[in-house]
Amino acid sequence: MSSLITEDEISHETDIVWLEDIDTLDYVRQSLDRLPTRKGKPAYHRDGRMVGYAILGTTAKPSRASGTFRRRVFWLLPHDRDSQPQGLYAKSAPAEAVDPRTLEPRLKGVKTERSEGGPLSPAIHEHRTSA
């Protein structure tokens, strides 16, 4: 979940690859997944769809136990606001959701007024300049 992702866990990111136009999305869900590689499009095993993923640099070390890498994956479920604008998240966002415009490699991202169902807010710009 976004609040559980630490700066240290994403410190080896070099890029974020978006599979969709994030300007049309009010929020995306993010999670740290155990993946077999540092880069490349990972397999996706949830309901809904993957909308992006992080690429890790060569300094990222695999887990000693599993040989996997912890990488961020960004996704949406079928009942999220982009698919059901008047549904469950019409005026809120799930716990692991962040505004995709606040995401960059090594930055966790934040919830903004827009991600909570409001207008595009200056918090996006404030987040980028303070990071």
Accessible surface in RSA format (square Angstrom, percent):
REM  Atomic radii and reference values for relative SASA: ProtOr
REM  Chains: A
REM  Algorithm: Lee & Richards
REM  Probe-radius: 1.40
REM  Slices: 20
REM RES _ NUM      All-atoms   Total-Side   Main-Chain    Non-polar    All polar
REM                ABS   REL    ABS   REL    ABS   REL    ABS   REL    ABS   REL
RES MET A   1   110.25  57.1  92.58  61.3  17.66  42.0  90.92  77.3  19.33  25.6
RES SER A   2    14.94  12.6  12.43  16.6   2.50   5.8   4.31   9.2  10.63  14.9
RES SER A   3    94.37  79.7  63.84  85.2  30.53  70.3  53.23 113.4  41.14  57.6
RES LEU A   4   129.43  72.1 114.15  81.7  15.27  38.4 117.92  82.8  11.51  31.0
RES ILE A   5     3.37   1.9   2.27   1.7   1.10   2.7   2.37   1.7   1.01   2.7
RES THR A   6    68.00  48.4  65.31  66.2   2.69   6.4  64.88  87.1   3.12   4.7
RES GLU A   7    93.86  53.9  88.64  67.1   5.22  12.4  61.27 118.5  32.59  26.6
RES ASP A   8   114.66  80.3 103.38 102.9  11.28  26.7  33.05  77.8  81.61  81.4
RES GLU A   9    59.74  34.3  41.61  31.5  18.13  43.2  26.74  51.7  33.01  26.9
RES ILE A  10     0.54   0.3   0.34   0.3   0.20   0.5   0.54   0.4   0.00   0.0
RES SER A  11    49.28  41.6  33.56  44.8  15.72  36.2  30.00  63.9  19.28  27.0
RES HIS A  12    70.49  38.5  64.95  45.1   5.54  14.2  45.01  46.4  25.48  29.6
RES GLU A  13     2.18   1.3   0.98   0.7   1.20   2.9   0.24   0.5   1.94   1.6
RES THR A  14    78.40  55.8  54.61  55.4  23.78  56.7  49.39  66.3  29.01  43.9
RES ASP A  15    70.59  49.4  70.59  70.3   0.00   0.0  12.86  30.3  57.73  57.6
RES ILE A  16    18.02  10.3   4.87   3.6  13.15  31.7   4.87   3.5  13.15  35.7
RES VAL A  17    45.11  29.7  41.61  37.7   3.50   8.4  45.11  39.2   0.00   0.0
RES TRP A  18    68.44  27.5  41.33  20.0  27.11  63.6  31.68  16.9  36.75  59.6
RES LEU A  19    70.19  39.1  36.18  25.9  34.01  85.5  42.09  29.6  28.10  75.6
RES GLU A  20    57.08  32.8  42.30  32.0  14.78  35.2  34.95  67.6  22.12  18.1
RES ASP A  21    86.38  60.5  69.16  68.8  17.22  40.7  39.62  93.2  46.76  46.6
RES ILE A  22    30.85  17.6  29.46  21.9   1.39   3.3  29.46  21.2   1.39   3.8
RES ASP A  23    93.12  65.2  83.53  83.1   9.59  22.7  23.76  55.9  69.36  69.2
RES THR A  24    96.85  68.9  69.83  70.8  27.02  64.4  64.64  86.8  32.21  48.7
RES LEU A  25     4.70   2.6   4.44   3.2   0.26   0.6   4.70   3.3   0.00   0.0
RES ASP A  26    37.94  26.6  33.36  33.2   4.57  10.8   2.88   6.8  35.05  35.0
RES TYR A  27     5.46   2.6   2.72   1.5   2.75   7.1   2.72   2.0   2.75   3.4
RES VAL A  28     0.00   0.0   0.00   0.0   0.00   0.0   0.00   0.0   0.00   0.0
RES ARG A  29    12.19   5.1  12.19   6.2   0.00   0.0   0.00   0.0  12.19   7.4
RES GLN A  30     0.01   0.0   0.00   0.0   0.01   0.0   0.00   0.0   0.01   0.0
RES SER A  31    15.72  13.3  15.72  21.0   0.00   0.0  15.72  33.5   0.00   0.0
RES LEU A  32    27.74  15.4   6.80   4.9  20.94  52.6   6.80   4.8  20.94  56.3
RES ASP A  33    29.55  20.7  25.52  25.4   4.03   9.5  12.75  30.0  16.80  16.8
RES ARG A  34   124.05  52.1  99.57  50.8  24.48  58.3  44.26  60.5  79.79  48.4
RES LEU A  35    15.17   8.4  15.17  10.9   0.00   0.0  15.17  10.7   0.00   0.0
RES PRO A  36   103.74  75.6  86.87  79.2  16.87  61.3  88.18  72.8  15.56  96.7
RES THR A  37    69.47  49.4  66.93  67.9   2.54   6.0  60.70  81.5   8.77  13.3
RES ARG A  38    74.23  31.2  70.78  36.1   3.45   8.2  10.97  15.0  63.25  38.3
RES LYS A  39   142.67  69.6 137.26  84.2   5.40  12.9  80.22  72.2  62.45  66.5
RES GLY A  40    36.13  44.6   0.00   N/A  36.13  44.6  34.68  95.2   1.45   3.3
RES LYS A  41   136.42  66.6 103.54  63.5  32.88  78.3  53.04  47.7  83.38  88.8
RES PRO A  42    13.78  10.0   0.73   0.7  13.05  47.4  10.10   8.3   3.68  22.9
RES ALA A  43    73.70  67.8  44.25  68.3  29.45  67.0  56.10  79.0  17.60  46.6
RES TYR A  44    53.72  25.1  25.00  14.2  28.72  74.7  26.33  19.8  27.39  33.8
RES HIS A  45   166.44  91.0 125.79  87.4  40.65 104.0  99.87 102.9  66.56  77.5
RES ARG A  46    79.12  33.2  57.01  29.1  22.11  52.7  33.93  46.4  45.19  27.4
RES ASP A  47   107.49  75.3  95.87  95.4  11.63  27.5  17.16  40.4  90.33  90.1
RES GLY A  48    38.51  47.5   0.00   N/A  38.51  47.5  10.80  29.6  27.71  62.1
RES ARG A  49    78.03  32.8  76.07  38.8   1.97   4.7  52.36  71.6  25.67  15.6
RES MET A  50    16.20   8.4   5.30   3.5  10.90  26.0   5.14   4.4  11.07  14.7
RES VAL A  51     0.03   0.0   0.01   0.0   0.02   0.1   0.01   0.0   0.02   0.1
RES GLY A  52     0.00   0.0   0.00   N/A   0.00   0.0   0.00   0.0   0.00   0.0
RES TYR A  53    16.50   7.7  16.50   9.4   0.00   0.0   0.00   0.0  16.50  20.3
RES ALA A  54     0.00   0.0   0.00   0.0   0.00   0.0   0.00   0.0   0.00   0.0
RES ILE A  55    27.61  15.7  27.61  20.6   0.00   0.0  27.61  19.9   0.00   0.0
RES LEU A  56    12.80   7.1   6.60   4.7   6.20  15.6   6.60   4.6   6.20  16.7
RES GLY A  57    14.04  17.3   0.00   N/A  14.04  17.3  14.04  38.5   0.00   0.0
RES THR A  58   118.21  84.1 105.42 106.9  12.80  30.5  77.69 104.3  40.53  61.3
RES THR A  59    88.23  62.7  82.77  83.9   5.46  13.0  74.38  99.9  13.85  20.9
RES ALA A  60     4.60   4.2   4.38   6.8   0.22   0.5   4.60   6.5   0.00   0.0
RES LYS A  61   158.66  77.4 136.42  83.7  22.24  53.0  98.92  89.0  59.75  63.6
RES PRO A  62    56.29  41.0  45.76  41.7  10.53  38.3  45.76  37.8  10.53  65.5
RES SER A  63    31.64  26.7  15.33  20.5  16.31  37.6  17.19  36.6  14.45  20.2
RES ARG A  64   247.64 104.0 207.74 105.9  39.90  95.0  86.15 117.7 161.49  97.9
RES ALA A  65   106.08  97.5  61.07  94.2  45.01 102.4  72.51 102.1  33.57  88.9
RES SER A  66    64.05  54.1  31.23  41.7  32.82  75.6  41.04  87.4  23.01  32.2
RES GLY A  67    40.68  50.2   0.00   N/A  40.68  50.2  25.31  69.5  15.36  34.4
RES THR A  68    27.73  19.7  26.78  27.2   0.95   2.3  26.78  36.0   0.95   1.4
RES PHE A  69    17.43   8.7  15.97   9.9   1.46   3.8  17.43  10.6   0.00   0.0
RES ARG A  70    90.20  37.9  79.97  40.8  10.23  24.4  31.21  42.6  58.99  35.8
RES ARG A  71     1.11   0.5   0.45   0.2   0.66   1.6   0.66   0.9   0.45   0.3
RES ARG A  72     0.08   0.0   0.00   0.0   0.08   0.2   0.00   0.0   0.08   0.0
RES VAL A  73     3.00   2.0   3.00   2.7   0.00   0.0   3.00   2.6   0.00   0.0
RES PHE A  74     0.00   0.0   0.00   0.0   0.00   0.0   0.00   0.0   0.00   0.0
RES TRP A  75    21.82   8.8  21.82  10.6   0.00   0.0  21.82  11.6   0.00   0.0
RES LEU A  76     1.83   1.0   1.74   1.2   0.09   0.2   1.74   1.2   0.09   0.2
RES LEU A  77    31.97  17.8  31.40  22.5   0.57   1.4  31.97  22.5   0.00   0.0
RES PRO A  78    74.59  54.4  65.14  59.4   9.45  34.3  71.96  59.4   2.63  16.3
RES HIS A  79    66.50  36.3  66.44  46.2   0.06   0.2  44.74  46.1  21.76  25.3
RES ASP A  80     0.14   0.1   0.14   0.1   0.00   0.0   0.14   0.3   0.00   0.0
RES ARG A  81    20.98   8.8  19.38   9.9   1.61   3.8  19.40  26.5   1.58   1.0
RES ASP A  82    57.78  40.5  16.80  16.7  40.99  96.9  23.24  54.7  34.54  34.4
RES SER A  83    60.31  51.0  29.20  39.0  31.11  71.7  21.08  44.9  39.24  55.0
RES GLN A  84    85.20  47.6  81.18  59.3   4.01   9.6  24.54  52.2  60.66  46.0
RES PRO A  85    76.54  55.8  72.47  66.1   4.07  14.8  72.47  59.8   4.07  25.3
RES GLN A  86   163.12  91.2 136.14  99.5  26.97  64.2  65.10 138.6  98.02  74.3
RES GLY A  87    27.02  33.3   0.00   N/A  27.02  33.3  18.48  50.7   8.54  19.1
RES LEU A  88   127.57  71.0  98.90  70.8  28.67  72.1 108.18  76.0  19.39  52.2
RES TYR A  89    36.42  17.0  36.19  20.6   0.24   0.6  11.80   8.9  24.63  30.4
RES ALA A  90    24.61  22.6  18.78  29.0   5.83  13.3  18.78  26.5   5.83  15.4
RES LYS A  91   160.88  78.5 140.56  86.2  20.32  48.4  98.45  88.6  62.43  66.5
RES SER A  92    44.05  37.2  44.05  58.8   0.00   0.0  33.59  71.5  10.46  14.7
RES ALA A  93    12.67  11.6   0.00   0.0  12.67  28.8   0.00   0.0  12.67  33.6
RES PRO A  94     7.08   5.2   2.95   2.7   4.13  15.0   7.08   5.8   0.00   0.0
RES ALA A  95    76.69  70.5  56.12  86.6  20.56  46.8  61.83  87.1  14.86  39.4
RES GLU A  96    13.72   7.9  13.72  10.4   0.00   0.0   0.40   0.8  13.32  10.9
RES ALA A  97     0.04   0.0   0.00   0.0   0.04   0.1   0.00   0.0   0.04   0.1
RES VAL A  98     2.84   1.9   2.84   2.6   0.00   0.0   2.84   2.5   0.00   0.0
RES ASP A  99     0.00   0.0   0.00   0.0   0.00   0.0   0.00   0.0   0.00   0.0
RES PRO A 100     0.52   0.4   0.00   0.0   0.52   1.9   0.00   0.0   0.52   3.2
RES ARG A 101    24.45  10.3  24.32  12.4   0.13   0.3  21.66  29.6   2.79   1.7
RES THR A 102     0.00   0.0   0.00   0.0   0.00   0.0   0.00   0.0   0.00   0.0
RES LEU A 103     6.65   3.7   0.00   0.0   6.65  16.7   0.00   0.0   6.65  17.9
RES GLU A 104    59.37  34.1  58.02  43.9   1.35   3.2  15.55  30.1  43.82  35.8
RES PRO A 105    34.97  25.5  29.01  26.4   5.97  21.7  29.01  23.9   5.97  37.1
RES ARG A 106   118.73  49.9 114.63  58.4   4.10   9.8  34.12  46.6  84.61  51.3
RES LEU A 107    32.91  18.3  32.91  23.5   0.00   0.0  32.91  23.1   0.00   0.0
RES LYS A 108    64.32  31.4  62.83  38.5   1.49   3.6  24.95  22.5  39.37  41.9
RES GLY A 109     9.03  11.1   0.00   N/A   9.03  11.1   0.00   0.0   9.03  20.2
RES VAL A 110    52.95  34.8  48.54  43.9   4.41  10.6  52.95  46.0   0.00   0.0
RES LYS A 111    75.15  36.7  53.16  32.6  21.98  52.3  37.07  33.4  38.08  40.6
RES THR A 112     6.24   4.4   0.00   0.0   6.24  14.9   6.24   8.4   0.00   0.0
RES GLU A 113    95.10  54.6  86.92  65.8   8.19  19.5  40.49  78.3  54.61  44.6
RES ARG A 114    51.81  21.8  51.57  26.3   0.24   0.6   6.71   9.2  45.10  27.3
RES SER A 115     0.00   0.0   0.00   0.0   0.00   0.0   0.00   0.0   0.00   0.0
RES GLU A 116    66.90  38.4  60.69  45.9   6.21  14.8  36.13  69.9  30.77  25.1
RES GLY A 117    15.60  19.2   0.00   N/A  15.60  19.2   3.74  10.3  11.87  26.6
RES GLY A 118    33.76  41.6   0.00   N/A  33.76  41.6  22.31  61.2  11.45  25.7
RES PRO A 119    95.47  69.6  82.48  75.2  12.99  47.2  94.71  78.2   0.76   4.7
RES LEU A 120    99.78  55.6  73.75  52.8  26.03  65.4  73.78  51.8  26.00  70.0
RES SER A 121     5.10   4.3   0.67   0.9   4.42  10.2   3.94   8.4   1.15   1.6
RES PRO A 122    88.17  64.3  84.25  76.8   3.93  14.3  87.35  72.1   0.83   5.1
RES ALA A 123    34.12  31.4  31.34  48.4   2.79   6.3  31.79  44.8   2.34   6.2
RES ILE A 124     8.72   5.0   8.72   6.5   0.00   0.0   8.72   6.3   0.00   0.0
RES HIS A 125   120.45  65.8 118.76  82.5   1.69   4.3  81.46  84.0  38.99  45.4
RES GLU A 126   109.71  63.0 104.40  79.0   5.31  12.6  47.22  91.3  62.49  51.0
RES HIS A 127    31.63  17.3  26.66  18.5   4.97  12.7  22.92  23.6   8.72  10.1
RES ARG A 128   104.02  43.7  86.01  43.8  18.02  42.9  28.27  38.6  75.75  45.9
RES THR A 129   118.86  84.5  83.83  85.0  35.03  83.5  76.68 103.0  42.18  63.8
RES SER A 130    95.38  80.6  55.68  74.3  39.69  91.4  49.55 105.5  45.82  64.2
RES ALA A 131    73.71  67.8   5.18   8.0  68.53 155.9  41.69  58.7  32.01  84.8
END  Absolute sums over single chains surface
CHAIN  1 A     7042.9       5545.7       1497.2       4095.9       2947.0
END  Absolute sums over all chains
TOTAL          7042.9       5545.7       1497.2       4095.9       2947.0
